Amino acid sequence: MSPTGPKVPRGAADRLAFLLKLVAAGPPQFTLGELAATAGLPASSVHRLLQALVRSGLVERGQGQSYRPGRELHRLASQLVARFDLVRCARSLLEDLVAQWHETAVLCTYSPAMRVAIIADVVMTPHPLRFAVERGGEIQLPWGSLGHAILAFLPAGDAEAIMREAKVGPLSGRPRSSRGEIEAEMQLIRDRGFARYFDPRYDIAGIAAPVFGPFGEIVGCLGVTMPSKRYQLHLEDDLATAVRESAVALSEMAAISHS
């Protein structure tokens, strides 16, 4: 490992993150003394922080007195790489949906840390009447087809935490649906493989389907969004089938790219 230059953080949490960055950027094996020298911290402090990383699986013991990046760190890194690959793989699928249906096609990725969906890529409709959908925007999961397509496939504890925080819709300002209505909707999405949203009061509609990662975990969704007036011009079954098939194809690509 070589000196990194940045000022050593003071807080314990900041120092832990600082140390993890050094581990990720450093050699495949290192000793406590080498890491302490690179970090510019006392060996006793580094040892304490290193044990926390070992307990989490982010760092593992190597041969003798050495350490190495842990399997959990490699797993997290591979998930991040897979998300970047997801955007690349999804581009042609989004373009095909727009070519076929002339509506805006969107790819969202799920952020477990923030418990929201992030708009990762967009191909806009050629229609002059369209919604502004920007890359990097956040989608709240309790509302809309894009959010519901992810929410329905989250672990029960995560979904429960998200619903507890949900108050009112970001567009309508209305309270969320009752628990029974939400559970029924989530089960319907799981059964048919896509989420549907239609609200003529705000002239917005959409269909979205879940995208899964190489381990079967929900990583995002793929969908189309449009004014509700145009939604009524489409054959819903055909549109839903096209979106669902595109999401399935993207999930398969994610599995292949990881193998």
N, C-alpha and C positions, 0 to 999 in steps of 0.2 A: 504494500500500500504506500502511496506517496502523499505528502501533505496536501490538503485541499484548499487552504487559504481562508475560507470563510470564518468569521468570528464564531467562537464556541458559544452555543446557547446557554442560558442560565437555568431555566426551569427544567424540572425532571422530564416532563412530557416532551418538551422541545429537544432535550438532549437524547431522548430515546429515538425520536424521529431522525435526528442528526446521525446517530450511530447506525440506524438501519440503512440510511442512504450510503454510508461508507461501506457497509457490508455488501450492499447490492452492487456498488461500483468497484469493489476491490477484488483481490485474487480469490481463487477457489478455496483456499485454506489460509488461515491466519491464526496467530496466537493472541492471547490477551494483551501481551506487551506491545505487539505490533499495532493492534487496534487502538490501544491507549495512546501510543506515540502519534499515530495519524490523527486521532481526534483531539489531541492536545489536552487530555483529561487525565486525572489520577487513575492509576490502575484499579484502585478500590472502587471508584465510581463506575468505571467501565464494567467491572466484574458484576456489580449489582444490576446494572442495566442489561448486561448480556444475559444474565440468568432469566430476566423477564422475557427476553426474546427467545431463549431456549424453551421456556415453558409454553410459549405460544406456537412453537414449531417453526418460527421464522429463522431461527438459527439452530444448528445441530452441532454436537460434539464430533470432532474428527479424530484422526489418529493422535495418540499421545495427548499432548496438552493443546492441541489445535481445535479450531472451530471452522465451520463452513456455513454458507447459506442453506437454510432448511428447506425441506420439501414444501412446506406451506408457503414460503416466499416464492418458490418456483411456480406453485399452483396459481397464486395471485397474479404473478407476472404473465403466465400463459393466458389467464382470463382477460387481462388487459389487451394482450396482443390479439386475442380472438375478437375482441370488440372492434379493434381497428380493421381487422380482416372482414368483419361483418359489414362495415360501411362499404368497403370495396366490392364485396360480393353482391351487396344489395342494389348497387347502382343500376345494373341492367334490368333487374326485376322492377324497380321503380319506373324506369323509362318505358318498359313494356306495358305496365299498367296505365300510364298516362297515354301512350299511343293507342291503347285499346279503348279506354273509357273517357279520355279527355278530362280527367279530374286530377287534382293535386294528390300525389303519392308521397307518403311520409314514412321514414324509418325512425323509430325511437329505441333508445337503449335504456335499460333500467339501472338506476344508481341506488344500490342498497344503502349506501351511507346517507344519502339525502332523502331516500324513499320517494323519489319522483322519477318520471321518465324524462329523458333528455332528447330533444329533436336532433338526431345525428345526421340526417340527410333529407333533402326535399327535392322533388321534381315538380315544378309548378304546372298547373293546367294552362292550356293556350287560351281559355276563356278570359275575357277582360274582367268579368265579374268573378272575383275570387277572394279568398281570405289571405291575409299576410301571415305566412308561416316561415319562421326564420330558424336556421340552424342554431343550436345552442339554447333554444327556448325550453322552459320547463313545462311539463304536463302533470297536473295533479291527478293521481290515480283514481280517486272516487268519482270522477266525472268524465263523460265522453267515451267514445269507442276506443280511442288509443289508450286511455288510462285503464279502462275496464279489461281490455285484452291482456294486460299485464297483471292487474290486481287479482283476477280470477285464478291465477296459477301460482301465486306466491304462497310460501308456507303460512299456515294458519296464524301463527303468532305475529308474523310481519303484517299480514293483511289486517289483523285485529288492531294493531298499533296504528296503522294508517287510518283506519276508519274512526278510531277514537279521536284522532286529531282533526278529522274533517268536520267543518262547521257549515259553511255555505258555499254554493257553487261559484266559481270565479267569474262566470259570465252572467248567470241568472240572479245570483244573490239569494237563491232559495236554499232552505235547509236540505241536507241530504235525505235520501229515502230512508224508510224504516229498516230496522235490522232484517226483518222477514223478507221485505222486498229486495234488499241487497243480496241476501243469501240465495233467493230464488233466481235472481238475474245472474249471479256468478255461476250457479250450477248450470243454467241454460247455456252460458258461454262455454263452459267446459264440455257440455254435451255436443254442441254443434260446431265448436272449434273457431268461433269468431264472435266479436262484439259488434252490436249495432247501436247507433245513436241517431235520434231524429227529433229535432225540436223546431217546429215551424215558427214558434214565437220569436226565436232569435235567428231564424233562417240558417240553421246549421245542421249538418248531418254527416255521418261517416260510417265506415265499416273497417274494422281492424282485426287482425289475427295474431296470435302469440308466436314468438320466435324463441326457440330453445337452444341452449348451448350444448357442448359435447357430452356433458354429464346429465342431460335432461333437465337442467335448471332453466328457469325463465330468464332470458337476457334482454328481452325487448319485444317490440311488435312492429308490424308492417301494416299500413292501412291507406285508405283514400278518404279525403274529406272534401266537402262541397256545400254549397247552399242547399237548403232543404227543397227548394223549388226544383232544382235539377235532379235531386235524388229520386223524386217521384217519376222522372222520365226513364230511369234505369230499371232493368229487370233485376230485382233484389237478389234472387237466387243465383243468377249468373254472376253478378258483381261479387257477391259473398264467396262464391266458389273460386273466382279468379284471385281474390285477395288471400283466401285460405291456402290455395295451392302455391302461391308465391311465398307465403310465410313458411310453408312446409319445405319448399325447395331451399330457402335460405337456411333453415335449421339443418338440413342435410349437408349443405355446404360447410356450415360451422363444424359439424361433426367430422367431415372429411379433412378439413384444414387442420384439425387438431390431432388427427391420427398419424 
